[in-house]
Amino acid sequence: MLSDQIIYDELKRQREHDASWQPEALRLPLYIPQHHDTPDEHDEDEADESSRGVVIIDMNDGYSIMT
């Protein structure tokens, strides 16, 4: 049979371990936007802009007029 002192020491060790336990800090990944701006894509965007027209937004009524 185990002596009482061994049992008390084990209980004390477990209490100390439980009291000192801290949850691990949550580590979230950093947000890194994905920019794929190559010179070829940039040239295509400029060509498309001329065919898009003009958008005028009337802030009073909330309607948009596209020409």
C-alpha positions in Angstrom: 0.0 0.0 0.0 1.2 3.5 -0.8 2.1 5.8 2.0 -0.2 8.8 2.6 2.7 11.2 2.0 3.2 9.9 -1.6 -0.5 10.4 -2.3 -0.5 13.9 -0.8 2.6 14.8 -2.8 1.0 13.6 -6.0 -2.2 15.6 -5.3 -0.2 18.7 -4.6 1.8 18.3 -7.8 -1.4 17.9 -9.8 -2.9 21.0 -8.2 0.2 23.1 -9.0 0.3 21.8 -12.5 -3.4 22.7 -13.0 -3.0 26.2 -11.5 0.0 27.0 -13.7 -1.6 25.9 -16.9 -2.3 28.7 -19.4 -4.1 28.3 -22.7 -1.9 28.6 -25.8 -2.1 32.0 -27.4 -4.3 32.1 -30.6 -2.2 32.8 -33.6 -4.1 34.1 -36.7 -2.5 34.4 -40.1 -1.8 37.9 -41.3 -4.0 39.2 -44.2 -1.9 39.5 -47.3 -3.9 40.8 -50.3 -3.1 39.1 -53.5 -2.1 41.6 -56.2 -1.4 40.1 -59.6 -0.7 43.3 -61.4 1.6 42.4 -64.3 2.3 44.8 -67.1 0.2 42.7 -69.5 -2.9 42.9 -67.3 -2.4 46.6 -66.8 -2.4 47.2 -70.5 -5.6 45.2 -71.0 -7.4 47.3 -68.3 -6.5 50.5 -70.0 -8.0 49.2 -73.3 -11.2 48.2 -71.5 -11.6 51.5 -69.8 -12.2 53.4 -73.0 -15.2 51.1 -73.9 -16.8 51.3 -70.4 -18.2 54.8 -70.7 -18.9 57.2 -67.9 -20.9 56.6 -64.7 -22.5 59.6 -63.0 -24.1 59.0 -59.6 -26.6 61.5 -58.2 -26.0 61.4 -54.5 -29.4 63.1 -53.7 -31.7 60.5 -55.3 -29.3 57.5 -55.4 -29.9 56.8 -59.1 -27.0 56.2 -61.5 -27.0 57.4 -65.1 -24.7 55.5 -67.5 -23.7 57.0 -70.8 
